[in-house]
Amino acid sequence: MSGPEQAAQRSHRAALVLNAVLGCVLAVLVVWSWSPMPASAQGQAPARARGEYTMVSGKTGSGSAHALYVVDGANSELVVFRWDQTRKEFLGFAYRSLDADTKAPMGR
C-alpha cells in the first residue's frame, strides 16, 4: 500500500469510529429521554410559579412578639415568621392560603 491509500484507509476507519461513537451517544440520549420519571416526581402538582414577595414587619395578635409577614402574590400565600429573642432566629408561626380564604364561604 502506498502513502495516499493508507491515509484514505485511516480516514475511513476514523469516520467509522466517529459514527459508532455518535450512534452510541444518540442511543443513550434516546433511552435517557424515554426513561420513566422517578417515583418522587410522578403524580405531583405542577411546579410552583416564581414568587413575588412582599414583606411587612409587625407584631402578632397574641402578644408583643415581633413578626415578619411575607405575602407571595404569585402563589397567593401568606407566611408569618415570629422572632425568637432568646435564640435570635425567625420561627415559622402561621401559614395561610389566600386562594382558599377567598373561596371559603363568608361566615361570622
Sequence and secondary structure as in RCSB ss.txt:
>XXXX:A:sequence
MSGPEQAAQRSHRAALVLNAVLGCVLAVLVVWSWSPMPASAQGQAPARARGEYTMVSGKTGSGSAHALYVVDGAN
SELVVFRWDQTRKEFLGFAYRSLDADTKAPMGR
>XXXX:A:secstr
  HHHHHHHHHHHHHHHHHHHHHHHHHHHHHHHHS   GGGTT         EEEEEEE TTSS EEEEEEETTT
TEEEEEEEETTTTEEEEEEEEEHHHHHHS    
